[in-house]
Amino acid sequence: MSDTNDKPEKNGSSWTGKAALAGAAIGSAAIAAALLYASRRKERAEQERKAPKDAPETD
């Protein structure tokens, strides 16, 4: 008693393979976005730290 759904497709385009590739692409895009966000946040924090707290007023 073998289940016919366990056999791979003959043309090699199974939906699980495509889903795995899509998941990998989405995952890497999410990681890249998180790294970009973190680096921008770090740059802003460094700029705020370097800026003088009480800038002298000039007219």
mmCIF file as gemmi writes it, N, C-alpha and C atoms, coordinates in Angstrom:
data_model
loop_
_atom_site.group_PDB
_atom_site.id
_atom_site.type_symbol
_atom_site.label_atom_id
_atom_site.label_alt_id
_atom_site.label_comp_id
_atom_site.label_asym_id
_atom_site.label_entity_id
_atom_site.label_seq_id
_atom_site.pdbx_PDB_ins_code
_atom_site.Cartn_x
_atom_site.Cartn_y
_atom_site.Cartn_z
_atom_site.occupancy
_atom_site.B_iso_or_equiv
_atom_site.pdbx_formal_charge
_atom_site.auth_seq_id
_atom_site.auth_asym_id
_atom_site.pdbx_PDB_model_num
ATOM 1 N N . MET Axp A 1 ? 0.834 -1.187 0 1 0 ? 1 A 1
ATOM 2 C CA . MET Axp A 1 ? 0 0 0 1 0 ? 1 A 1
ATOM 3 C C . MET Axp A 1 ? 0.875 1.245 0 1 0 ? 1 A 1
ATOM 4 N N . SER Axp A 2 ? 1.141 1.737 -1.133 1 0 ? 2 A 1
ATOM 5 C CA . SER Axp A 2 ? 1.926 2.959 -1.219 1 0 ? 2 A 1
ATOM 6 C C . SER Axp A 2 ? 1.002 4.123 -1.544 1 0 ? 2 A 1
ATOM 7 N N . ASP Axp A 3 ? 1.362 5.249 -1.009 1 0 ? 3 A 1
ATOM 8 C CA . ASP Axp A 3 ? 0.582 6.462 -1.245 1 0 ? 3 A 1
ATOM 9 C C . ASP Axp A 3 ? 1.124 7.136 -2.508 1 0 ? 3 A 1
ATOM 10 N N . THR Axp A 4 ? 0.255 7.463 -3.421 1 0 ? 4 A 1
ATOM 11 C CA . THR Axp A 4 ? 0.711 8.055 -4.687 1 0 ? 4 A 1
ATOM 12 C C . THR Axp A 4 ? 1.171 9.502 -4.515 1 0 ? 4 A 1
ATOM 13 N N . ASN Axp A 5 ? 0.834 10.163 -3.422 1 0 ? 5 A 1
ATOM 14 C CA . ASN Axp A 5 ? 1.237 11.548 -3.201 1 0 ? 5 A 1
ATOM 15 C C . ASN Axp A 5 ? 2.681 11.676 -2.746 1 0 ? 5 A 1
ATOM 16 N N . ASP Axp A 6 ? 3.328 10.56 -2.37 1 0 ? 6 A 1
ATOM 17 C CA . ASP Axp A 6 ? 4.704 10.602 -1.899 1 0 ? 6 A 1
ATOM 18 C C . ASP Axp A 6 ? 5.717 10.661 -3.038 1 0 ? 6 A 1
ATOM 19 N N . LYS Axp A 7 ? 5.283 10.38 -4.251 1 0 ? 7 A 1
ATOM 20 C CA . LYS Axp A 7 ? 6.199 10.37 -5.383 1 0 ? 7 A 1
ATOM 21 C C . LYS Axp A 7 ? 6.476 11.799 -5.845 1 0 ? 7 A 1
ATOM 22 N N . PRO Axp A 8 ? 7.745 12.111 -6.144 1 0 ? 8 A 1
ATOM 23 C CA . PRO Axp A 8 ? 8.048 13.455 -6.672 1 0 ? 8 A 1
ATOM 24 C C . PRO Axp A 8 ? 7.481 13.608 -8.074 1 0 ? 8 A 1
ATOM 25 N N . GLU Axp A 9 ? 7.238 14.832 -8.441 1 0 ? 9 A 1
ATOM 26 C CA . GLU Axp A 9 ? 6.708 15.086 -9.776 1 0 ? 9 A 1
ATOM 27 C C . GLU Axp A 9 ? 7.774 14.789 -10.818 1 0 ? 9 A 1
ATOM 28 N N . LYS Axp A 10 ? 7.359 14.373 -11.984 1 0 ? 10 A 1
ATOM 29 C CA . LYS Axp A 10 ? 8.294 13.972 -13.023 1 0 ? 10 A 1
ATOM 30 C C . LYS Axp A 10 ? 9.013 15.168 -13.645 1 0 ? 10 A 1
ATOM 31 N N . ASN Axp A 11 ? 8.361 16.324 -13.706 1 0 ? 11 A 1
ATOM 32 C CA . ASN Axp A 11 ? 8.988 17.481 -14.344 1 0 ? 11 A 1
ATOM 33 C C . ASN Axp A 11 ? 9.901 18.258 -13.395 1 0 ? 11 A 1
ATOM 34 N N . GLY Axp A 12 ? 9.971 17.884 -12.147 1 0 ? 12 A 1
ATOM 35 C CA . GLY Axp A 12 ? 10.904 18.496 -11.205 1 0 ? 12 A 1
ATOM 36 C C . GLY Axp A 12 ? 10.457 19.829 -10.628 1 0 ? 12 A 1
ATOM 37 N N . SER Axp A 13 ? 9.234 20.254 -10.858 1 0 ? 13 A 1
ATOM 38 C CA . SER Axp A 13 ? 8.79 21.539 -10.323 1 0 ? 13 A 1
ATOM 39 C C . SER Axp A 13 ? 7.752 21.315 -9.235 1 0 ? 13 A 1
ATOM 40 N N . SER Axp A 14 ? 8.223 20.902 -8.081 1 0 ? 14 A 1
ATOM 41 C CA . SER Axp A 14 ? 7.298 20.691 -6.969 1 0 ? 14 A 1
ATOM 42 C C . SER Axp A 14 ? 7.051 22.009 -6.256 1 0 ? 14 A 1
ATOM 43 N N . TRP Axp A 15 ? 5.9 22.164 -5.683 1 0 ? 15 A 1
ATOM 44 C CA . TRP Axp A 15 ? 5.563 23.426 -5.023 1 0 ? 15 A 1
ATOM 45 C C . TRP Axp A 15 ? 6.348 23.605 -3.74 1 0 ? 15 A 1
ATOM 46 N N . THR Axp A 16 ? 6.817 22.515 -3.13 1 0 ? 16 A 1
ATOM 47 C CA . THR Axp A 16 ? 7.596 22.657 -1.899 1 0 ? 16 A 1
ATOM 48 C C . THR Axp A 16 ? 8.956 23.284 -2.179 1 0 ? 16 A 1
ATOM 49 N N . GLY Axp A 17 ? 9.547 22.936 -3.297 1 0 ? 17 A 1
ATOM 50 C CA . GLY Axp A 17 ? 10.825 23.543 -3.664 1 0 ? 17 A 1
ATOM 51 C C . GLY Axp A 17 ? 10.678 25.021 -3.939 1 0 ? 17 A 1
ATOM 52 N N . LYS Axp A 18 ? 9.607 25.375 -4.625 1 0 ? 18 A 1
ATOM 53 C CA . LYS Axp A 18 ? 9.355 26.791 -4.912 1 0 ? 18 A 1
ATOM 54 C C . LYS Axp A 18 ? 9.057 27.557 -3.631 1 0 ? 18 A 1
ATOM 55 N N . ALA Axp A 19 ? 8.321 26.92 -2.722 1 0 ? 19 A 1
ATOM 56 C CA . ALA Axp A 19 ? 8.01 27.572 -1.449 1 0 ? 19 A 1
ATOM 57 C C . ALA Axp A 19 ? 9.267 27.759 -0.612 1 0 ? 19 A 1
ATOM 58 N N . ALA Axp A 20 ? 10.167 26.788 -0.665 1 0 ? 20 A 1
ATOM 59 C CA . ALA Axp A 20 ? 11.424 26.913 0.072 1 0 ? 20 A 1
ATOM 60 C C . ALA Axp A 20 ? 12.269 28.057 -0.474 1 0 ? 20 A 1
ATOM 61 N N . LEU Axp A 21 ? 12.325 28.181 -1.791 1 0 ? 21 A 1
ATOM 62 C CA . LEU Axp A 21 ? 13.078 29.285 -2.392 1 0 ? 21 A 1
ATOM 63 C C . LEU Axp A 21 ? 12.452 30.631 -2.052 1 0 ? 21 A 1
ATOM 64 N N . ALA Axp A 22 ? 11.131 30.696 -2.101 1 0 ? 22 A 1
ATOM 65 C CA . ALA Axp A 22 ? 10.449 31.945 -1.76 1 0 ? 22 A 1
ATOM 66 C C . ALA Axp A 22 ? 10.688 32.302 -0.293 1 0 ? 22 A 1
ATOM 67 N N . GLY Axp A 23 ? 10.634 31.316 0.569 1 0 ? 23 A 1
ATOM 68 C CA . GLY Axp A 23 ? 10.891 31.562 1.989 1 0 ? 23 A 1
ATOM 69 C C . GLY Axp A 23 ? 12.302 32.045 2.237 1 0 ? 23 A 1
ATOM 70 N N . ALA Axp A 24 ? 13.262 31.473 1.523 1 0 ? 24 A 1
ATOM 71 C CA . ALA Axp A 24 ? 14.653 31.903 1.672 1 0 ? 24 A 1
ATOM 72 C C . ALA Axp A 24 ? 14.83 33.336 1.187 1 0 ? 24 A 1
ATOM 73 N N . ALA Axp A 25 ? 14.172 33.67 0.092 1 0 ? 25 A 1
ATOM 74 C CA . ALA Axp A 25 ? 14.277 35.037 -0.437 1 0 ? 25 A 1
ATOM 75 C C . ALA Axp A 25 ? 13.649 36.043 0.522 1 0 ? 25 A 1
ATOM 76 N N . ILE Axp A 26 ? 12.502 35.702 1.066 1 0 ? 26 A 1
ATOM 77 C CA . ILE Axp A 26 ? 11.838 36.596 2.015 1 0 ? 26 A 1
ATOM 78 C C . ILE Axp A 26 ? 12.668 36.734 3.276 1 0 ? 26 A 1
ATOM 79 N N . GLY Axp A 27 ? 13.22 35.637 3.744 1 0 ? 27 A 1
ATOM 80 C CA . GLY Axp A 27 ? 14.048 35.672 4.953 1 0 ? 27 A 1
ATOM 81 C C . GLY Axp A 27 ? 15.282 36.527 4.766 1 0 ? 27 A 1
ATOM 82 N N . SER Axp A 28 ? 15.973 36.371 3.624 1 0 ? 28 A 1
ATOM 83 C CA . SER Axp A 28 ? 17.166 37.178 3.422 1 0 ? 28 A 1
ATOM 84 C C . SER Axp A 28 ? 16.837 38.64 3.23 1 0 ? 28 A 1
ATOM 85 N N . ALA Axp A 29 ? 15.692 38.938 2.629 1 0 ? 29 A 1
ATOM 86 C CA . ALA Axp A 29 ? 15.286 40.337 2.488 1 0 ? 29 A 1
ATOM 87 C C . ALA Axp A 29 ? 14.981 40.946 3.855 1 0 ? 29 A 1
ATOM 88 N N . ALA Axp A 30 ? 14.376 40.163 4.727 1 0 ? 30 A 1
ATOM 89 C CA . ALA Axp A 30 ? 14.071 40.657 6.067 1 0 ? 30 A 1
ATOM 90 C C . ALA Axp A 30 ? 15.351 40.912 6.859 1 0 ? 30 A 1
ATOM 91 N N . ILE Axp A 31 ? 16.321 40.04 6.718 1 0 ? 31 A 1
ATOM 92 C CA . ILE Axp A 31 ? 17.602 40.227 7.414 1 0 ? 31 A 1
ATOM 93 C C . ILE Axp A 31 ? 18.311 41.47 6.885 1 0 ? 31 A 1
ATOM 94 N N . ALA Axp A 32 ? 18.31 41.654 5.569 1 0 ? 32 A 1
ATOM 95 C CA . ALA Axp A 32 ? 18.953 42.829 4.984 1 0 ? 32 A 1
ATOM 96 C C . ALA Axp A 32 ? 18.276 44.112 5.458 1 0 ? 32 A 1
ATOM 97 N N . ALA Axp A 33 ? 16.952 44.103 5.516 1 0 ? 33 A 1
ATOM 98 C CA . ALA Axp A 33 ? 16.226 45.291 5.981 1 0 ? 33 A 1
ATOM 99 C C . ALA Axp A 33 ? 16.536 45.577 7.442 1 0 ? 33 A 1
ATOM 100 N N . ALA Axp A 34 ? 16.636 44.55 8.25 1 0 ? 34 A 1
ATOM 101 C CA . ALA Axp A 34 ? 16.952 44.743 9.665 1 0 ? 34 A 1
ATOM 102 C C . ALA Axp A 34 ? 18.355 45.306 9.841 1 0 ? 34 A 1
ATOM 103 N N . LEU Axp A 35 ? 19.306 44.835 9.061 1 0 ? 35 A 1
ATOM 104 C CA . LEU Axp A 35 ? 20.67 45.36 9.148 1 0 ? 35 A 1
ATOM 105 C C . LEU Axp A 35 ? 20.744 46.813 8.704 1 0 ? 35 A 1
ATOM 106 N N . LEU Axp A 36 ? 20.028 47.161 7.632 1 0 ? 36 A 1
ATOM 107 C CA . LEU Axp A 36 ? 20.004 48.552 7.177 1 0 ? 36 A 1
ATOM 108 C C . LEU Axp A 36 ? 19.38 49.459 8.232 1 0 ? 36 A 1
ATOM 109 N N . TYR Axp A 37 ? 18.284 48.994 8.833 1 0 ? 37 A 1
ATOM 110 C CA . TYR Axp A 37 ? 17.614 49.775 9.864 1 0 ? 37 A 1
ATOM 111 C C . TYR Axp A 37 ? 18.538 49.995 11.058 1 0 ? 37 A 1
ATOM 112 N N . ALA Axp A 38 ? 19.219 48.953 11.463 1 0 ? 38 A 1
ATOM 113 C CA . ALA Axp A 38 ? 20.11 49.061 12.622 1 0 ? 38 A 1
ATOM 114 C C . ALA Axp A 38 ? 21.273 50.004 12.334 1 0 ? 38 A 1
ATOM 115 N N . SER Axp A 39 ? 21.83 49.939 11.129 1 0 ? 39 A 1
ATOM 116 C CA . SER Axp A 39 ? 22.959 50.809 10.82 1 0 ? 39 A 1
ATOM 117 C C . SER Axp A 39 ? 22.525 52.27 10.737 1 0 ? 39 A 1
ATOM 118 N N . ARG Axp A 40 ? 21.349 52.529 10.175 1 0 ? 40 A 1
ATOM 119 C CA . ARG Axp A 40 ? 20.858 53.916 10.124 1 0 ? 40 A 1
ATOM 120 C C . ARG Axp A 40 ? 20.591 54.442 11.521 1 0 ? 40 A 1
ATOM 121 N N . ARG Axp A 41 ? 20.043 53.609 12.366 1 0 ? 41 A 1
ATOM 122 C CA . ARG Axp A 41 ? 19.757 54.031 13.738 1 0 ? 41 A 1
ATOM 123 C C . ARG Axp A 41 ? 21.049 54.328 14.49 1 0 ? 41 A 1
ATOM 124 N N . LYS Axp A 42 ? 22.075 53.501 14.251 1 0 ? 42 A 1
ATOM 125 C CA . LYS Axp A 42 ? 23.367 53.719 14.896 1 0 ? 42 A 1
ATOM 126 C C . LYS Axp A 42 ? 23.981 55.031 14.421 1 0 ? 42 A 1
ATOM 127 N N . GLU Axp A 43 ? 23.892 55.313 13.113 1 0 ? 43 A 1
ATOM 128 C CA . GLU Axp A 43 ? 24.438 56.561 12.579 1 0 ? 43 A 1
ATOM 129 C C . GLU Axp A 43 ? 23.736 57.771 13.178 1 0 ? 43 A 1
ATOM 130 N N . ARG Axp A 44 ? 22.42 57.705 13.307 1 0 ? 44 A 1
ATOM 131 C CA . ARG Axp A 44 ? 21.679 58.827 13.9 1 0 ? 44 A 1
ATOM 132 C C . ARG Axp A 44 ? 22.071 59.029 15.352 1 0 ? 44 A 1
ATOM 133 N N . ALA Axp A 45 ? 22.254 57.957 16.086 1 0 ? 45 A 1
ATOM 134 C CA . ALA Axp A 45 ? 22.647 58.072 17.488 1 0 ? 45 A 1
ATOM 135 C C . ALA Axp A 45 ? 24.024 58.7 17.612 1 0 ? 45 A 1
ATOM 136 N N . GLU Axp A 46 ? 24.946 58.341 16.716 1 0 ? 46 A 1
ATOM 137 C CA . GLU Axp A 46 ? 26.286 58.928 16.743 1 0 ? 46 A 1
ATOM 138 C C . GLU Axp A 46 ? 26.243 60.407 16.395 1 0 ? 46 A 1
ATOM 139 N N . GLN Axp A 47 ? 25.401 60.801 15.446 1 0 ? 47 A 1
ATOM 140 C CA . GLN Axp A 47 ? 25.284 62.212 15.079 1 0 ? 47 A 1
ATOM 141 C C . GLN Axp A 47 ? 24.708 63.021 16.234 1 0 ? 47 A 1
ATOM 142 N N . GLU Axp A 48 ? 23.738 62.48 16.929 1 0 ? 48 A 1
ATOM 143 C CA . GLU Axp A 48 ? 23.153 63.191 18.063 1 0 ? 48 A 1
ATOM 144 C C . GLU Axp A 48 ? 24.159 63.326 19.196 1 0 ? 48 A 1
ATOM 145 N N . ARG Axp A 49 ? 25 62.331 19.36 1 0 ? 49 A 1
ATOM 146 C CA . ARG Axp A 49 ? 26.007 62.375 20.41 1 0 ? 49 A 1
ATOM 147 C C . ARG Axp A 49 ? 27.064 63.413 20.099 1 0 ? 49 A 1
ATOM 148 N N . LYS Axp A 50 ? 27.406 63.567 18.813 1 0 ? 50 A 1
ATOM 149 C CA . LYS Axp A 50 ? 28.432 64.524 18.409 1 0 ? 50 A 1
ATOM 150 C C . LYS Axp A 50 ? 27.917 65.962 18.393 1 0 ? 50 A 1
ATOM 151 N N . ALA Axp A 51 ? 26.634 66.164 18.197 1 0 ? 51 A 1
ATOM 152 C CA . ALA Axp A 51 ? 26.066 67.505 18.139 1 0 ? 51 A 1
ATOM 153 C C . ALA Axp A 51 ? 26.127 68.147 19.53 1 0 ? 51 A 1
ATOM 154 N N . PRO Axp A 52 ? 26.431 69.426 19.574 1 0 ? 52 A 1
ATOM 155 C CA . PRO Axp A 52 ? 26.474 70.093 20.884 1 0 ? 52 A 1
ATOM 156 C C . PRO Axp A 52 ? 25.077 70.145 21.506 1 0 ? 52 A 1
ATOM 157 N N . LYS Axp A 53 ? 25.034 69.907 22.806 1 0 ? 53 A 1
ATOM 158 C CA . LYS Axp A 53 ? 23.747 69.879 23.511 1 0 ? 53 A 1
ATOM 159 C C . LYS Axp A 53 ? 23.113 71.274 23.565 1 0 ? 53 A 1
ATOM 160 N N . ASP Axp A 54 ? 23.905 72.272 23.989 1 0 ? 54 A 1
ATOM 161 C CA . ASP Axp A 54 ? 23.401 73.643 24.085 1 0 ? 54 A 1
ATOM 162 C C . ASP Axp A 54 ? 24.148 74.495 23.078 1 0 ? 54 A 1
ATOM 163 N N . ALA Axp A 55 ? 23.638 74.538 21.885 1 0 ? 55 A 1
ATOM 164 C CA . ALA Axp A 55 ? 24.265 75.331 20.838 1 0 ? 55 A 1
ATOM 165 C C . ALA Axp A 55 ? 24.096 76.812 21.168 1 0 ? 55 A 1
ATOM 166 N N . PRO Axp A 56 ? 25.152 77.587 21.038 1 0 ? 56 A 1
ATOM 167 C CA . PRO Axp A 56 ? 25.021 79.033 21.312 1 0 ? 56 A 1
ATOM 168 C C . PRO Axp A 56 ? 24.119 79.693 20.273 1 0 ? 56 A 1
ATOM 169 N N . GLU Axp A 57 ? 23.311 80.597 20.734 1 0 ? 57 A 1
ATOM 170 C CA . GLU Axp A 57 ? 22.398 81.289 19.825 1 0 ? 57 A 1
ATOM 171 C C . GLU Axp A 57 ? 23.159 82.432 19.146 1 0 ? 57 A 1
ATOM 172 N N . THR Axp A 58 ? 22.951 82.548 17.88 1 0 ? 58 A 1
ATOM 173 C CA . THR Axp A 58 ? 23.558 83.645 17.131 1 0 ? 58 A 1
ATOM 174 C C . THR Axp A 58 ? 22.469 84.387 16.39 1 0 ? 58 A 1
ATOM 175 N N . ASP Axp A 59 ? 22.625 85.681 16.312 1 0 ? 59 A 1
ATOM 176 C CA . ASP Axp A 59 ? 21.651 86.508 15.606 1 0 ? 59 A 1
ATOM 177 C C . ASP Axp A 59 ? 22.21 86.994 14.312 1 0 ? 59 A 1
